[in-house]
Amino acid sequence: MSSTGNLAGRISPGVGVGSGGRAVCTACGHDLGPAAGPWKDHAGVREVPLAQAGGEAYDTGDDAVVLRQFHCPGCAVLLDTETAMRGDPALVDRPAAR
């Protein structure tokens, strides 16, 4: 069931703000925790060395630079990506101010 029609706002194209200020997957409505908090802690995550993710042009020579892919645990849709150093905390996305 999609919650796209019932959103109070968006955090990203794949993550919306649902009822009660909860972060939700826009594809299936899966609850991802408080919208004002670190929703990525409630998502699935896959880390891939940047060279493997983007090919030779993105080969930094250091496998510590990774592409993180966050996906919905309810429907597996890709919610967000970020590049980071392996072991660094995920970026915290917040709802856009109105």
N, C-alpha and C positions, 0 to 999 in steps of 0.2 A: 504494500500500500504506500503510495507516495504522499508525502506531507507537504509538497511544494505549495499547494493552495492555501495552507494554514500557517504560513510563516510570518513571524513578526519582524523579521529581518534576516540578513545573511552575514555569515562570517567569511565565506568563500563561495565559489560556485557550487561546491559539493556539500557544504555545511551551512545549515540555516539555524535560525533561532525559533524554536517551537514554543508551545505553551509552557508556562511556568518558567520561562527563561532558560530552557534546556537547549543544548546544541543537539541537532538531529541531522541525520543523513537526508539530503534532499531527494534521493532516489527511493528510499524505502521507509524513512521515518525512524530508523533505529536511533535510540537515545545514546548520546555520546557524552553525557555529563553536563554540568553547569556551563552555560554559554560564556560566562565571565571567567571560567577557569580553563585549565589546560585540556581541551577536548581530545588532543592527540594521545593523551594517556589512556583513552578508552577506545582507541582505534587499533587496528592491526598495523604493523609496520614491517617493512622489508628494507634492508640496507644493501646497496650494491656499490662496489668501488666505482668511482666516476668513469674510469677508463672502460669498464665493462658496460656501463650504462650508455655512454655516448660515443664510444669508439676512440680511435687514435687522436682525434682533435681535442678530446677532453682528458687525455692521459697526462696527469700532472706528475707522474713518476712517483707518486706517494699514494699507497692504498688506504691511507688514513682519511682521504677526502672521499666522502660517500654521497650518493643520491639516496635520500629517504623517500619511500613511497608509503603513504598512509592510506589504508583502505577500511571500508566499513565492515565490521564483523558480522553484520546482518545480511548483506547482499554482495560483498566483495568489490563494490564499485570503488574506483580510485577517487579519494577525497582531496588529496593535496600532495605536493612534493616539496622537498627542500634539499639544498646541498649543505653539508656540514662536515665537521671533523668527527671521525668515529669517536664515540664516547661523550661528545658534547650533548647537553640537553636539547630537546626539540624546541623550536620557536613557539611562543605562545601567541596564537591569533585570537583577537578579540572582535566582538561585533563592531561594525562601523558605526560611528556616531551619527545621529540623525540631525 
